[in-house]
Amino acid sequence: MSRYTGSINKKSRRLGFSILETGKEFVKGKKRTYAPGQHGQGNRKLSGYGEQQAEKQKLALMYGVTDRQFRRFFTIAKHMKGSNALNLLIVFESRLDNLVYRMGFAPTRRAARQLVNHGHVLVNNKKVDIPSTIIPLKSEIAIKENSRKLPIINNEAKAGTLPFVKVDYSNHKGVYERYPERNELNHDINETYVVEWYNRLVK
């Protein structure tokens, strides 16, 4: 599975889930929360397999990962202490592109991934241009000084910043303070199904 680059609104409607975590996919003329197509309003009952696949797709689309990356992150999560399900979310949240988004430096994860890819982001004062890099706790993430006037950064919304990151907006930098707790993350995902899915595939 390659990274999805198509319409987020269409995928959100199909899954009945806000991939952007803002609900914007369902406003301004896009209020249908059922799947597109003539059968979209039907109440399809998913099998256990189907539920696992749907939850996996939600995570993959929300964090913008490929199947190969998903397997790698699941392997990392399995080797961490504690719950595999929570650990998987922690690994996703520790990605550089996600932290740039969580700190409010970009309006979406796609935009954050673009900022990293184009070399606009520093980690502990060193340029890192790989969005999937797993960032250790207490690391400082900053936007390069000569990149701070980019429209995508100036127009971002800061309201969604979560408490596990500490951000200094005046200097365009932040610190990954601690791992997130489950109640701080998206409640519309059942990560247990995803673990069940990958437990069969990753040993």
C-alpha positions as CSV (number, residue, x, y, z in Angstrom):
1,M,0.0,0.0,0.0
2,S,1.5,3.3,-1.1
3,R,0.8,6.6,0.7
4,Y,-2.7,8.0,-0.2
5,T,-2.5,11.3,-1.9
6,G,-6.1,11.7,-3.1
7,S,-9.1,13.4,-1.7
8,I,-9.2,13.4,2.1
9,N,-12.9,14.4,2.1
10,K,-13.9,11.4,0.0
11,K,-11.9,9.0,2.2
12,S,-13.3,10.6,5.4
13,R,-16.8,10.1,4.2
14,R,-16.2,6.5,3.2
15,L,-14.8,5.7,6.7
16,G,-17.2,8.1,8.6
17,F,-14.1,9.4,10.3
18,S,-12.3,12.8,10.3
19,I,-8.8,12.0,9.0
20,L,-7.8,15.6,9.7
21,E,-9.2,15.3,13.3
22,T,-11.0,18.6,12.9
23,G,-14.3,17.5,11.2
24,K,-13.6,20.0,8.4
25,E,-14.3,17.2,5.8
26,F,-17.9,17.3,6.8
27,V,-18.7,21.0,6.6
28,K,-19.2,23.7,3.9
29,G,-21.2,21.5,1.6
30,K,-19.5,18.3,2.6
31,K,-21.8,17.4,5.4
32,R,-22.6,13.8,4.3
33,T,-20.9,11.5,6.7
34,Y,-21.9,8.4,4.8
35,A,-19.8,6.8,2.1
36,P,-20.1,8.1,-1.5
37,G,-22.1,6.2,-4.0
38,Q,-25.6,4.9,-4.3
39,H,-25.1,2.4,-1.4
40,G,-23.4,4.8,0.8
41,Q,-26.3,5.3,3.3
42,G,-26.7,1.6,3.9
43,N,-25.9,0.2,7.3
44,R,-23.2,-2.3,6.4
45,K,-22.2,-4.6,9.2
46,L,-18.4,-5.2,9.0
47,S,-16.9,-8.6,9.8
48,G,-14.2,-8.8,12.4
49,Y,-11.7,-8.9,9.6
50,G,-13.4,-5.9,8.0
51,E,-13.3,-3.9,11.3
52,Q,-9.6,-4.6,11.7
53,Q,-8.9,-3.4,8.2
54,A,-11.0,-0.3,8.6
55,E,-9.2,0.7,11.8
56,K,-5.9,0.1,10.1
57,Q,-6.9,2.3,7.2
58,K,-8.0,5.1,9.6
59,L,-4.5,5.1,11.2
60,A,-2.7,4.8,7.9
61,L,-4.6,7.7,6.4
62,M,-4.5,9.9,9.5
63,Y,-0.7,9.6,10.0
64,G,0.1,9.3,6.2
65,V,2.0,6.1,6.3
66,T,2.6,3.3,3.8
67,D,2.0,-0.4,4.7
68,R,5.8,-1.0,4.8
69,Q,6.2,1.9,7.4
70,F,3.2,0.6,9.3
71,R,4.8,-2.8,9.7
72,R,8.1,-1.2,10.8
73,F,6.3,1.0,13.4
74,F,4.3,-2.0,14.7
75,T,7.6,-4.0,15.2
76,I,9.0,-1.0,17.2
77,A,5.9,-0.9,19.3
78,K,6.1,-4.6,20.0
79,H,9.5,-4.2,21.5
80,M,8.5,-1.4,23.9
81,K,7.3,-2.1,27.4
82,G,3.6,-1.9,28.1
83,S,0.5,-2.1,25.9
84,N,1.2,-2.8,22.2
85,A,-1.9,-0.8,21.3
86,L,-0.9,2.3,23.1
87,N,2.8,1.9,22.1
88,L,1.7,1.9,18.4
89,L,0.0,5.2,18.8
90,I,3.0,6.6,20.7
91,V,5.3,5.6,17.8
92,F,3.1,7.3,15.3
93,E,2.9,10.4,17.5
94,S,6.7,10.4,17.8
95,R,7.2,10.9,14.0
96,L,8.7,14.2,13.1
97,D,6.0,15.2,10.7
98,N,3.3,14.5,13.3
99,L,5.2,16.5,16.0
100,V,5.5,19.5,13.6
101,Y,1.7,19.3,13.1
102,R,1.0,18.8,16.8
103,M,3.1,21.9,17.6
104,G,0.9,23.9,15.3
105,F,3.7,24.8,12.8
106,A,1.6,23.3,9.9
107,P,-2.2,23.1,9.4
108,T,-2.2,19.4,8.4
109,R,0.1,16.4,8.6
110,R,0.5,16.6,4.8
111,A,1.7,20.2,5.1
112,A,4.0,19.2,8.0
113,R,5.5,16.4,5.9
114,Q,6.1,18.9,3.1
115,L,7.9,21.3,5.5
116,V,10.2,18.5,6.6
117,N,10.8,17.1,3.1
118,H,11.9,20.6,1.9
119,G,14.4,21.0,4.7
120,H,12.6,23.7,6.8
121,V,12.7,21.8,10.1
122,L,15.5,21.4,12.6
123,V,15.8,18.8,15.4
124,N,18.2,19.8,18.1
125,N,19.6,22.4,15.8
126,K,20.3,19.9,12.9
127,K,18.3,19.8,9.7
128,V,16.2,16.6,9.4
129,D,14.4,16.0,6.1
130,I,12.9,12.6,6.7
131,P,9.3,13.0,8.0
132,S,9.1,9.4,9.4
133,T,12.1,10.0,11.7
134,I,11.2,8.9,15.3
135,I,12.0,11.7,17.6
136,P,13.3,11.0,21.2
137,L,11.7,12.7,24.2
138,K,13.0,16.1,25.2
139,S,14.1,16.9,21.6
140,E,13.7,20.4,20.4
141,I,12.0,20.9,17.1
142,A,12.2,24.3,15.3
143,I,11.4,25.9,12.0
144,K,14.6,27.3,10.3
145,E,14.9,31.1,10.8
146,N,14.8,31.8,7.0
147,S,11.7,29.6,6.6
148,R,9.5,31.3,9.2
149,K,7.8,33.6,6.8
150,L,6.4,30.9,4.6
151,P,2.6,31.4,4.2
152,I,1.9,27.8,5.4
153,I,3.6,28.6,8.7
154,N,2.2,32.1,9.2
155,N,-1.4,31.0,8.6
156,E,-1.4,27.9,10.8
157,A,-3.9,27.4,13.7
158,K,-2.4,26.9,17.1
159,A,-5.6,25.9,18.9
160,G,-5.0,22.1,18.5
161,T,-1.7,21.9,20.4
162,L,-1.7,19.0,22.8
163,P,-0.1,19.0,26.3
164,F,2.7,16.6,25.6
165,V,4.4,19.2,23.5
166,K,5.6,22.6,24.8
167,V,5.7,25.3,22.2
168,D,7.4,28.7,22.0
169,Y,5.5,30.3,19.1
170,S,7.4,33.6,19.1
171,N,10.6,31.6,18.3
172,H,8.9,28.9,16.2
173,K,10.2,26.0,18.3
174,G,8.9,23.4,20.7
175,V,9.9,20.4,22.8
176,Y,8.6,16.9,22.8
177,E,8.0,16.8,26.6
178,R,6.5,13.4,27.2
179,Y,4.7,10.5,25.5
180,P,1.0,11.2,25.0
181,E,-1.6,9.5,27.2
182,R,-4.4,7.6,25.5
183,N,-7.1,10.0,26.5
184,E,-5.3,12.8,24.8
185,L,-5.5,11.1,21.4
186,N,-8.3,10.4,18.9
187,H,-11.2,8.6,20.5
188,D,-12.6,7.4,17.2
189,I,-9.9,4.8,16.6
190,N,-9.9,1.3,18.0
191,E,-6.2,0.5,17.9
192,T,-6.8,-2.9,19.5
193,Y,-8.2,-4.1,16.1
194,V,-5.0,-2.9,14.4
195,V,-2.8,-4.8,16.8
196,E,-4.9,-7.9,16.2
197,W,-4.4,-7.4,12.4
198,Y,-0.7,-7.0,12.6
199,N,-0.1,-9.8,15.2
200,R,-0.9,-12.2,12.4
201,L,1.6,-10.7,10.1
202,V,4.5,-9.5,12.2
203,K,6.4,-12.0,14.4
